[in-house]
Amino acid sequence: MLDHAGQGESGHSRGRADGRRAGRRQRRHRRHRRRRRELRAERDAAGHRETVTVVRDDADLLAVWLAPGTECVKPVLADGTPVHLEPLESRYTKPRAVQRDRWFGTGVLKLARPGEPWSVWLFWEPGWRFKNWYVNLEEPLTRWAGGVDSVDHFLDISVHPDRSWHWRDEDEFAQARRDGLMDDQQAEKVQAAGQSAVEVIRAWGPPFSDGWQHWRPDPSWAVPSLPEDWDRTPAHVSS
């Protein structure tokens, strides 16, 4: 499954947020071309924008690498307070802004299959000791002229090397519902998607069975930077 891992395209990020939606992430990439592509991410009243390197992009899978030290844009409260420090009860209702920053940690490999309502992220400890898979429940990726777009659904799943798993962010999911970020029908769809992901985990299907935890980035890849127009409103999402 790693036969495309050396292609190494780049993608950019930018975004804009809507305070009444869970968020959007937009990315666009093509194989065999070392071209800049954009990834846009939005959540709540401000948005994440991340610049990534495309590892693989075909009919079966989009795999992108978020390298350590990558410049990004993250949401903060309007007064500059980090979002995670705000009490959950007011986290999704207080005004927000965005702030340029850099991705810290060891980097993240993100895997998304067309039409699937979740992506799978891989995390490592320093020294490339594999830490865990992270199932991010979201809308299936939608391609547009400047990237790909997705809507985050708050609820997540951690999967450990011994194949055990547990739900994550159930409190955030419940708070998002209370704050009107998703209605009951949407929440039921998200929970059903989560159960479908759990079935894949229990059966140890792809991408968990594909050996991506042994993947490593090409050391020659440069860390991509944000485009100059990262804060420009993108064109309407297109297929």
Secondary structure as UniProt FT lines:
FT   TURN            3..6
FT   STRAND          9..13
FT   TURN            19..20
FT   STRAND          24..27
FT   TURN            31..32
FT   STRAND          38..43
FT   TURN            44..45
FT   STRAND          49..50
FT   STRAND          52..57
FT   STRAND          62..66
FT   TURN            68..69
FT   STRAND          71..77
FT   TURN            78..79
FT   HELIX           83..85
FT   HELIX           88..91
FT   TURN            92..93
FT   STRAND          96..102
FT   STRAND          108..112
FT   TURN            114..115
FT   STRAND          118..125
FT   TURN            126..128
FT   STRAND          129..138
FT   STRAND          142..144
FT   TURN            145..146
FT   STRAND          147..149
FT   STRAND          152..159
FT   TURN            161..162
FT   STRAND          165..168
FT   HELIX           170..178
FT   TURN            179..180
FT   HELIX           184..203
FT   TURN            206..207
FT   HELIX           208..210
FT   HELIX           212..214
FT   TURN            219..220
FT   TURN            228..231
//
